[in-house]
């Protein structure tokens, strides 16, 4: 309830000599009084307490949110919420989606922040800014997917995680009905799409290895010709050096690693056509070598057997010192792990035992996953 006041408002137009005067009473008079004596913000707050004004303002905000969501769902927008290509999903992150909403849909983002941000963020240790942002972007992904089926990058990421964890079709069906993930058929098709070109790295490695082998063969032929002819010592040394440099820089090669996948499926009610299954499949992958061993000869041993001596492989003082140094590190790790009072000791133990291939071992292996072979290797394939 406001005091019954009345104000006289005079409007003067530049193109008119006669001003217009009107008496304002009631709620509008209270707003004008607040505008005169308190300021714009207080006047607007009072204005929004009027039910009809609040309804109109709310509808305007909702129309703004609707307009922003329509723009995000447009095919021309190229939203991160709709891009499900392999490259886009590889760089997918809630922070990038939040930045997009901040630029293209600020009102929608404000709506999500007001609805999902806890009142006491500082005192809630489990709700750090990253956790809150992830939840808000998850809500945005579900809402936009509900509006447009193509806004499903969040659902694709969830589906990939479920598929990796071994979720079944029933789980997908239930979560898909709530727009949390894609359907089982959609994610299966997406996985087939992602698998296109899976062996491109392997083909590239093979081409590099073939090219390196041809260059090595040409250098060996050149070296053989120089030795058969009357060639200067400098030419022989230069050719041998070129061959040595080539072997150091050539492709290190790869290894094919595989193992059997054995499963025994027992049926609950056995019939003639419904028997226990003994499945034997095979899974394999290709790993690029991290250590280059092409400098080793292929046609002769590294040591002349005639000059071999037992003391060349028996432990000497240097070998014993190296073993003792390695054992100190390993025993120190065990002590720090199993004796709580000496757990501080782990901060003073080297993380790695030094060896000559530490640089190569520190790099991440390049792996190419090969197709899962469903053929039972225990049976004869015709």
N, C-alpha and C positions, 0 to 999 in steps of 0.2 A: 504494500500500500504506500502510495506516495501522497504528499500534500497536494491539495487542490490548488494549483497555481495557474496563472495565465501569463502569457508573454505576448508582446506585440512585436511582430516581425515586419520590417520594412524592406522591400526589394526595390532597388534602383537599377534600371537598365540603362546602358550607355546611350542607346538610340532613342530613349524616351525621356521627356522632361518631367513626367508626372510619376513619382514613385507609387508603388502599390503596397498597401499596409493590410496585414491580416493578423487577427488575434488567434493565438495557438493556446489550447488548454489540454488538460489531461496528460496522457503518457508522452505525447510528443513534446509538450511543454517541459516535462521532466528531462527528456533527452537533450533539449536545447539548453536547459539550465546546466546540465552536466557538461555539455560541450563548452559553455561559456566559462564555467568556474573550475572544472576539473581537467579537461583536455579531451583529445580525440579518443584515446584508448578507453577511458572510463565511459565515454558516451557510447562507444560501440558495444562495450560489455553490457551496458544497460539496455541498449537496443536489442541485443540478442536474447534477452530474457523474455521478450514478448513472444508468445507462442507462434503467431503467424509469421513473424520475422525470422525466428529460429527455423521454422519449417522451410521457408524459402531459401535461407542460407544453407541449410543442410542439403536441400535438393541441388543447389548450385555446386556444392562440394562434390556430391555424388556424381553429378554430370561431368565434373572435371576428372574424377577418377575413371569414369566410364570412357571418356574420350582418350585418356592416357592408355588404358588397357586395349582399346581398339587400335591405337597406334602401335603398341607393342606387338599385337597379334597380326599386324599387316605383314604380308610377304615381302614388301619393300623395306621394312624396318631391319631385317636381318638380325633379329634379337638373339642374344645368347641363350634365351629360354627355348628357342626353337631349333637351334643349330645342333644337330646330332651327328655331324661328320666325325670321323676318327680323329682328325687333327684338333677339332674344337673340343671334343671330350677329353683329349689328352691334356689340354690346358684349362679344363673346366674348374671353376672355383667360385664359391659363394661371394667372395670379395669383388670379383669382376662383375657378377650379376648385380650386386648392390650398387656398384658404380654406374652401371647402365640405368638402373631405376632412378638413381640420383640425378641423372642427366635427362632421361626421357619421360620419367613418371614420378616426379618429386612428391606430388600429392598422394599417390598410391603408396609410396614408400613411407611417408609420414603417417598415413593410416595404419600401416603394418607396425611401425615403431610404437605408436601409441597403444595399439592393441596387445603387442607381444613383449614389450620391455618391462621388466619388473620394477616396482616402485623403489625398492632399496637394492640397487645393483652393487654398491660398494660393499655392503655387509654380506652379500651372497657370494661365497667363494666359488661355488660351482657354476655360477652364471657369469662367466667372464664375457667380454665383448665378442670374442670369436664364437662362443656357444650361442649367444643371443642372435648374432648375425646369421649363423647357420640355420637356426630355427625360423627366423623371419624369411629367409630365402626359400626354405622348404615350403612355408605357407604360401609364398608368392608363386612357387612352381605348381603347387596343387591348385590354387585358384585360377591361374592362367591356363592350366591343362583342362580344368573344368569348363572354361570358356571356349578354348580352341584346342582341338586334339593334337595339333602340330606343335604346341608349346610343351614339349615333353623331354627336354634335355635332363631335367631333374629326375623324371621317371626312368629315363634310360640309364642314368648312373645307378639308381637304386636297383634296377633290374639286373645290371651287370654284377653288382655286389651279391644279389640273391642267387644269381646263376653260378657265380664263383663259389658260393657257400653250399651249393647242392640243393637249393629249394626246388620243390616239385611244382607240377602244374596247378595243383589245388591251392597252394600258397599264392601263386601268381594271380589266380582267378579271384581270390578274396581281396587281395590288395589292389588289383586293377579296378575293382568295382568302387574303390574309394579314391581313385586317381592318384594312388601313391606310386604305382609302378606301371610299366607297359604290360600288355598281354603276353602270354607265353609265346604265341605265334609271332608277335612283332619282334620280341627280343631275339627269338631264334633266327628270324630273317636278318636282323641287324648283325648278329654274330657271323652269319654267312657273308654278309657284306664286308664286315671288318676283316674276314679271312682272305679276301681277294688280294693277291700279291704278297701273301705271307712269306713266300720263298724268294722274294726279290733279293734280300741280302745274300742268301746262299748262292743264287745265280751270279751275283756280282763278285762274290769271293771266288767262285769257280773260274770266272773269266779272268780275274786278276792272276790267279794261280797259273792258268794256261799261258797267259802272256809272259809271266815271270819265267816259266819253264822254257818257253821258246827263246827268251833272251839269254837264259843261262846256257842253253844248248848252243846258241850262236857264239857265245863267248868261249865255251869249251872248244868248239871247232876252230875258232880263231887262235886259241892258245896252242892247240895241237899242230896247226899249220906253222905257227911261229917256231915251235920246237923242231919241226921237220925241216924247216928251211934254215938258212944262215941268217938269223936275226940277232940284233944287238941285245945286250943284256938289259938295257933300259926299256926296250920294247916288251920283253918278256915280263919284267917287273911291273910295267904299266898295265899290261893285260891282266896279270894276276891280281893286281890291286883293284882293277875295275870289276873283276869277278867277285872279289871279296866284298866290296862295297855293295854290289848288287844283292848278294846273299844276305847281307845285313838288313837291307831295306825291303826285301821282297815280302809277299804276303805270308804270314806265319802258318797258314793252313787251318784246318778245323778237325774236330773229332765228332763222330756220331755216337751218342750215348743213348742206350735204351734198356728197357727192362720189361719183364712179363707182368701182365695184370691178370691175376688169377682170382676168380670169383666162384663161389658155390651158392647157388640159389635153391633153397629147399621149399617145396610147395606144401601147403597145409593139407589139401585134399588131393591125393595123387590119383590120377586116372591114366588110361592108356595114352591119351593125347596130351596129358598135363603131367610131365615128369620133372624130377630134379634136373637142374642144369649145371653143368661143369664148364665154365667159360674160361678160355685162355686167350686173352688179347695181348697186344704189344703196343707200348708207347715209347716214342723215341724223340730226341731233339738233337740239334747240331750246335756245338759250342766252338767258337773261334779260339784258336790257341793264343794265349797271351805272351808266351815266350817263343821267340824265333829260334829254331834249331837248324836252319838251313846252312849255317856255317860248318856244320859237321859233315864229313865226307860220307858219300853213299857207296863207294866202291872199295873202301878199305877201312880197317880199324883205326881208331885214333892212336893206338899204340902198336909198335912193332912187336909181335909175339916173340921174336927171337931175342929181343932185349928186355923182355919182361922180367921183373924181379919181385919176389914176394913182399919186400918191404915197401913196394909202391902202393899196396892196398892195406897193409897192416897199420893200425893206429900208431901215430908218432906223438911226440910231445905237443905239437901244434894242434893235432886232432883232439887229444885229450883235454887241452885247454879250452877248445871250442865247445866240446861236449859239456865240460864243467860249467862254462858260462851259460849254456842253454838250460842245464838242469837247475841252476840257481834261479832263473826266471820262472821255470815251471813249478818248482817247489814253493817259491815265494807266492805264486798265485794260489796254490792250494792252501797255504797257511792263511793268507788274507781272506779266503773264501769260507773256510770252515772254523776258524778261530775268531770269534767276534771281538775279543779284546785286541786283536792285531789286524782288524779290518782296515785301519788307517794305512796299513803297509801297502795296500794296492795302489795308492797315489804315487808311490816311489818305485814301482816296478814297470819296466818298459812294456809297452803295449804289444810290440812285435819283436821276435827274435831276429836279429840282423842276418841277412843272407844276400847273395848277389842279385837276386831277382825281386827285390822288395818293390821296386818301382812298377814292374809289370803286375805283381801280385796285388798291388793296391788299386789297380784299375778294375772297373766292373766288367765282367764277362759279357760278351755279345752272344746272345742265345737266339736261335730260331726254332720255334716249336713246330714239329712236323705232324702230319695227320695221324690220328689215333687209328691203328690198324685193328679192324674188327674181325679179321679172319682168324679162326682158331688154328694156331700153328701146330696143334697136336694132331690135326687131321690132314689128310692128303688133299691138296688143292688141285682141282682139275681145270 
